[in-house]
Amino acid sequence: MRLLMLGGTGFVGSAIVAEGVRRGWTVTMVNRGLHGDTPPGVHRLRGDRTVPGGLAALAGGGWDVVVDTWDGAPHAVRDAATLLRSAGHYAYVSSGSVYAPPVLPGVGEESPVVVASADDIRDDDYARCKAGGELAATEVFGERALLVRAGLILGPGEDIGRLPWWLRRVARGGDVLAPGPTDLPVQYVDVRDLAAFTLDRVAEGVGGAFNVISRPGHTTMGGLLAEAVAATGGDARLRWTDPEVILAAGIAPWNDLPIWIPPGHEYRWLQERGVEKAYAAGLACRPVAETVGDTWRWLDRVGAVPPRAGRPVRSTVGLDLAREAALLATHHPA
């Protein structure tokens, strides 16, 4: 198989490139050449999809599979797909954020998505950009377009810093604010499992939309943090705290305490999506211990969360230690 990866130096793109190489595929990636290295065995082309004619190097390439993770203005997906319409399959890595509110737990692929346009030149609304990208890929490739609606993505190479924040905090040791309940289901996908699902489906010629994320409760907050303690080998003491106490202190789910979305929260559906279609198609998700352990070993090796390749810097995730200490002193005094 001849794989073209648009980008290829970011979190998801790098995992897809690595998976293609592992399978023995012929892998080409195209980007501006400003970020990351070219993995052994991969051919790198220079191109900038944001300028007219910026992908001219791709003309006549003859690829079997194109994978696109773009999260900017949808017209860039439309233009790339149009240029590459002779390819066999086009996989667009989208997001569960495309679902139109109000979104109910268990949301499936048939649910309505936000209003968007494949011609949109704006990039100021993530959900609309991803929905527009889906439209663009489908308008050009039809049933040959695979729409991978990812959820929370974890694993080695993460460039947001959610799981790395927990690992660093647990490795620091001492009392750690652990957001309850301990049995709160956590739904996510390891980036390597997302990559394998994507390439498996395009190799089979499968199109359409899939919620690519583990089953709800693949692990729990208790299970995730217990694995973080085990992986880092520190002396951290998890101080489990009721959601009401945490929220009353002004501590924000997801941003201050990454991954955690408490029961009853308006965005709880992000970790309670329907995944029957993806699992029936072959999605397989590795154990949480493997994701956490491999992420710690990678983070320990590289030293810091990498910047997002070619995209604006995101705000830092994770709770300020002083705020954590204040809450612990009040509710978990020594």
N, C-alpha and C positions, 0 to 999 in steps of 0.2 A: 504494500500500500504506500502511496505517495501522499504524505501529510504536509499541508501548509498551515503553519501557526501564525496568525496575525498578532504580533507582539512577541510573546514568548519569554519575557524576562521577569514578569510579575509572578505572584503567588500561584494562581491557577494555571497560567500559561506555561510556567516552568514545569509544573507537574505533568501537564499534558505532553510537553516535549519529551520529558524523561520517560513517560510511559510509551510514547511512540518509539523511542530509541530502544527501550527494553524489548519491544515486540519485534525488533528488526526491521521496522518500516524505514522508508527513505523520508527524512524529516528536513523541512526547510522552514525557517522562521524569518519574518520580515518585520523590521522596526527601524527606528532612527539610528540605532547603534549608540545610544547615549547611556544605556543602563545594562548592567549585567555582562556576563561572558557568554561565549558560544560554546555549548557543551560539545565534547568530542563526538564526532560522527554526524554533526548537524551542520547544514549549509545555511549561512546567514546572508540575507539580502538587505540592502538599505532602502528604506522607503518611509514616507511620512503621509499617512492617510488624511491629514488635516489640510493639505494644500492641493490645489488642482494638479492632476498628473503625478501626484506623489507616490502612486503605486505602479508606475509605468514598468518597473522591473519585473512585474508579475505577468505581464502580457504573454500569452502563449505557453504558460507554465505546465499545463496538463496535469493538475493534481486530482487525486481521487477524493481527498477529504480536505476541507478547510475548517478550521476551528477559530472562532472569533469571541473574545471576551470583552469587547468594547463596552464601556459604560458612559460614554459621552453622547454628543448629539447624534440622533438616529440616522441622519443623512449619511454619516460616514459608513454605517453598516450597509445602507442601500447602495452607495457608490462601490464599495468593495465587493458586495455580492453580485452586482451587475457586471463588474469587470471579470469576476471569476465564475460566471454562470455556467461555463462548460465543465466545471468540476463535478464530480459525482455526487457529493453530499456536502452540506454546509451546516455545521454545528454552532449554534449561538448559545453561549453560556449566559443565561439570564438570571433572574432572581425571583423569589417569592414575593418580593416587594411590588410586583406588577399587579397583584390582586386589588380590586377596587374595594374601598371601605364602604360599609363596615364588613370586616372579614371575620367569619365564624371559625372556631376550632374545627379541625378536620377538613379544611378547605381543599378541594380537589382541582384538577387541571381544567375542568369544565366551567369553573366559576368565572364571572366577569372580571376583566382587567381594567385598569385605568384608561381613560381616553388618551390616545396618543396618535402620532403621525410618523410615518417612515421618512417624511421630508423635513422633519423638525430640525432646525439648526441650533436650537438652544440646548444647553447642557446643565441647567440649573435645577433640574428635578430628576432625581435618580430613578424613581418609579416610572415616570413618563419616558425617560431615556431608554430604559430597559424594555418597556412595552413597545416603544417605537422601533427598537432594534429587532424585536421579535417580528413585528409587521414587515420590516424591510427584508429580513431573511426569508420569510414565508412568501412574500410577494414575488421574489425572484426565483426561489428554489421550490416552492410549493411543498409537495409531500417529501421532497428530499431535504427539507430543513428540519433539523433536530433542535428543539428548544429545551435547554437544560435549566430548569428553574431551581437554582441552588438555594439553600438556606444558610444557616451558620456554617461556615467552612473553617475547619481547624486542621492542624497538622504541621509538619516541618515546613519552614519557609513562610509562615504566616506574617503578613506585612501590616496587619492591623494591631496586633499585640494583645488580643484577648486572653487566650490560653497562656502565652508567655508572661503576661502580667501576673496571673495566678501562680505560675511556676516560680517566678522571681520572688513573689511575696511569701510563698510557702518556704522557699529555700532560705529566706532571711530568718525564719524561725520565730519563736515566741508565740504570743497569743494572736491568732488570726481571726478576724471577723468572718464567719461563715454564714452566708445567708440561707435561711431555712425556707421551707422544711427540708430535712435531709433527703426525703424520698421524692422531692420535686423532680418530675421527669425532664430530662434534657434531650433535645433533638438537634442533631448536627450531622455533618458529613466530613469525613477525612478527605482532604484534597486529593489523595492518591486513589481513593475509591471513586470520587467524582470523575477523575481522569480516566480510570478504567471503564466506568460505565459509559462515558461519552464515546470513547474509541470502540468499545464493543458494539454499541448501537449503530454507529455510522458504518462500521465494517459489515454489519448485517443489513444495512440499507433502511434502518428504522427512522421514521420522522415523527413529528408531532411534539407536544409539550409533555414534560415529566417533572414532577416534584422530586428532585434528587437530593434526598436527605434521609437520615436514618428514621426508623420507626420512633414515634414518641416513647420516651422511656428506654431508649437504647442504653442510656445510663441515667443517673440522677445527680443532683448537686452533691449528695453525699458520696456517691461513687466516684465522681470526677475529682473531688478534692482529696479523697482518700488515695487515689492514684497519684495525685500531685505530691502528696506527702511521701508516698513510697518511692516515686521516681527521684525526688530530690535528696532523699535520705536525711532530711533535716530534723530538728526537734520541734517543729511547729505544733501548736496545740489549737485545734479547730474549735472555736467558740461559737456554737450554733445559736443563731438569734432569730426570733420571730420576724416575719416580714413587716408587721405593723410597727415594730420598734425601729427598724431600719428606715422605713418610709417616713416616719414621724421625725426622724433626725435630718430629713432633707437629702438623704443619700439616694441617688438615682439608679434604678435598675439598668443593666446593659452597659451604661457608660462608667459609673463609679464602681460598680461590681459587675465586671464583664461576664457575659453568658447568662447571668441570672435574670429571669423574668418571673416575678412572683405570681401566685394564683390570683385570678381576678383582674390582672393588669390588662389594659386595652390592647397591648401587643403580645399577650400570652399566646395567641394563635400562631406566632412565628415558630413556636416549638411544639405545635400540635397540628401539623399539616397532614393531610391524607397522602399516603405514599404507596397505596396498593398497586397502582399502575406501574411505578418504577420497579418495585420488587418483583412483580409478575414478569417484567421485561428483563430481569437479571441483576438488579442492583444488589450488591453485597457489601456490608459494612463491617470493618474489622473491629475487634474489641477495643474498648476505651483505654485499657492498659497500654495497648500498642501505640495508639495515637498520642497519649500523654507522655509515655516513655521516650518515643522517638522525637517528639517535639522538644523535650528537655535536653536530650543528647545533642540535637541540632543547635538549640539556643546556647548551650554551654560551649559549643564549638565556635559559633559565629560571634557570640558576645553581645549582640544587640539585635533588635527587630529591624529588618531592612526597610528603607524608604519604599514607598509605592512607586513602582516604575512608571514614569511618564504621566503621573496623575498628581493632583494637588495633595499637599500634606494634610492628613486628617488630624483632628484634635486628639490629644493624648487620652488614652483610656486608663482607668484605674483610680481607686480611691486614694486621696492624700493621706499619708500615714498619721498626721496629726488628728485629722477628723476620725480616723479609725480608732486611734488611741482614746480619744474623748468618749466615744460611744462605749468602748470596751470598759473603760474605767467606771462608767455609770452602771452598766448592765452586767458586767462580768468582773467585779472587783477582785483583786488578788486575795 
